[in-house]
Structure formats: C-alpha cells, structure tokens
C-alpha cells in the first residue's frame, strides 16, 4: 500500500489540514493518508499543546467517515522529541509492505536541511509538497518530489486557539464535530 504521511501537531485539527489531506488522498499516487500526530515537535514550543490523546481523538472525530484518511498515534510510543527520520525508520520496519511518502508544505520543505538526518530522508523517501504562497521550491536537495497546488485556506491552529481564548466562535474553521467537542470539553481556555 502507498501511504502519504502527514505529520503535525494538529493543535487542533482544522479544515485547512483536512482539505490538504483529502486533496492528496484523491489526487496523488497514494492509497491512504495517515495523520501522524506529533506529541512534541522539536522545532516548536510545547506549552500550548493540548494532550496528544485529545488531539488524536479530535482527528478521529473529524475523519470518522473518510475511508482514505487515518489517524496514527505511532509517535506516542517512540522516544521524544519526535524526529521524522526515526518515525519513518520504525514504520518502514513495522510495515515493509508499504511505501511511505512525506506530505509537507513548501514552507517546511525549504527547511528540510535543518531536519535530523535529512540526507537519508531525501534519499529513501519521496515527498508530496503542497505549494504555500510565497514559498517556491528552489532547492530540491535531491529529493523525489511531487509538487501540487492543493486548495488552501489561510487558517492556523494558533488563530483558532486565540479565538477560543477570546471566547469567540471557531465555527467553519474546524468541522462542527471538532468545534463542538472542543467547546464541550473547554479545551484551549487556559
């Protein structure tokens, strides 16, 4: 099976994430897209992170009826902080029958040279890169790339958390089931 791996904090999952994942699942050479929930991104602050199991549950709620989209807790069981190369090495050993590709924005791909063992990543795995405004790929680092123009929404999880803290609605930014669950459980208020 060909699997696109979409790594992120998903803090929280929002419609922008879902549009990209669905676009990749429907328009790229993959059989499934796995959301790889990162307990802690080594390049980001962790203070504002909702518990990883809560974030995973929100993704499962959001993709409940989507047969090509799956949520994964694989990084919850690996040493922290989570590094993409370590996760891919583990997944490749556990699922040798699968071919893995990394789904990444062009903004993040521009920093790939800062990632742990990036040379091994670009030699061993292919990348599905969705274009972000003002971040044109000029250096491929020898990676096998599929560059696509996915529909983009200018939504950030940071903005959603700020809206929640300010007591404002996040309706239409996240699926209703996610928004309702966040509100019912009072996530991101403190």
N, C-alpha and C positions, 0 to 999 in steps of 0.2 A: 504494500500500500504506500502511496505517495502522500506524505503528511507535511503540511505547512505549519511551522511552529511560530506562534505569535506570542512573544514574550512581553511581560509588562507587570506593573503594579496593579493596574486596573482598580484604582483607588478613588472613586468607584468606576465600574464598567459604565460606558455611556454609548449613545447612538453612534458617535464617530468611530469608536472601536468596532462596533457591530457591523457598520457599513463596510469598513475595510475588510474584516474577516469574511463577510458574506461575498464581497466582490472577488476576493482571492479564491474562495471555495467554488464560485460559479465560473470564473474566467481564467483560471490558471491551471496548470497541469498538476493538480493535487486532488486526492480523493477525500481529504478531510483537512480541517484546520483545528489545531489544538491550541487553546489559550493556556499558556504556561504562566501561572500566577507566581510572581517572584515575592518571596517573603520579605526580602530586603534587596533592593538594587544597590550594588556597591557604589554607583555614581550619584545616588540621591540620598537626601536626608530621610530618616525613618520615623521621626517624631509624629508626623501627621498620618502615618499609615494605620488604617483600620486593620484589626486582626486578620491574618491571612485566610483563616477558615470562613470568616464573614465575607471577605471579598470573593472567595471561591464560590460560596453559596449564591451571592448576587449574580455571578456569571451564569451559574446553573439555572437560576430563575430566568435570566434574560434569553438563554438559548434553548430552553426546555423543548421546544418543538422543531428544532433545527437539526436534521439528521447528519449534516456535514460538519457541524461545529461541536467541539467537545471541550470541557474544562479539565485541566490537569493540576494535581497537587504534587507532582513529581519533585519539585524543588523544595517542598516542605520536609522531605526525607533525606536531603543532601546537605553536606556541610555549608555553613553560611560564612560570609555572604555568598550569594549565588553567582556563579560565573557561567556564561553561556557555553563555553567550551566543555566545562565539567558536566553540565546537564546533557549536552549532545553526546558526549562520550558514553555517559551512563545509558541514555536512550538507545544509542546505536548497539550497545552490548545487550540490552534487555530485549530489543525488538530488531534483530538483524534482518528480518524480512521487510522492514520498512525503509523507505528513502526519505530523509528529512531535508527540508528547506527552511531557511530562516526568513520570516516575514518582518520587514523593517522599513521605517520611513527613511527618505533620502537624507533628512537632517541627522538621524542617528548613524546612517551608513558613513557619513562624512567623518565620524569619529571612530570608525571601526579599528583604526590603527592604535587606538588607546585601550582596546579590549585585551583581556588576558589571552595569550596565545592566538592572536588574530590571524597570524600566518597559517596556522593549522586550520582555523575556521574557514578561511577563504580557499584553501586548497582541498578541503574534504567535503564541504557543503555548498549547496547553491543558495542564492539569495533571491527573494521576491521583494523588490524595492518599490514602494509606492511613493510617487513624487509628492513632495511638500513644496508649497510656494517659497520661492527664493532659495531653494536648496537643490541646485542642479548637481548631478553626479559628474564630476570631472576626473576623479581618480577611482579606478576600479580595484586597485590592489591585487589584480589578477583573479578576482572572484568571478564565478559564473553567475551572471546577473540576469534576471528578468525584470525589466523596469516597466511599471504600469501606471496609468493615470486612473486611480480609483476616485470615485466621488468623495469629496472632502467636506467635512463640517468643521468649522472653526470652534470646536468645543474642547475645553480642557478639564481634566478632573480637578485641578486646582480651582478653577472658576466655580465648578459645581460645589465643592466644599465651602467656598466663600459664600455662595448663595445660601447654603444650608445654615451656616453660622449666622448669617444676617436675617434668618427667618423668612427667606424668600423661596418661592416655588422653583423646583427643578423639573417641572413637568415639561415634556417634549425634549429634554436634554438626555434623559435616560428612558428606557422602556418603563411604562406605567408600573409594572410589577416590581421593578427595581426601586423606583421612586417611592412607591407605597411602602415597601419593606424598610427602606432607609428611614422614612418618616416614622413608621410604627415602632422601630427599634431605637429611634433617637440617635442614629449614627452621625458622626461628624459635628455634633453640637459643642463638645468641649474642646 
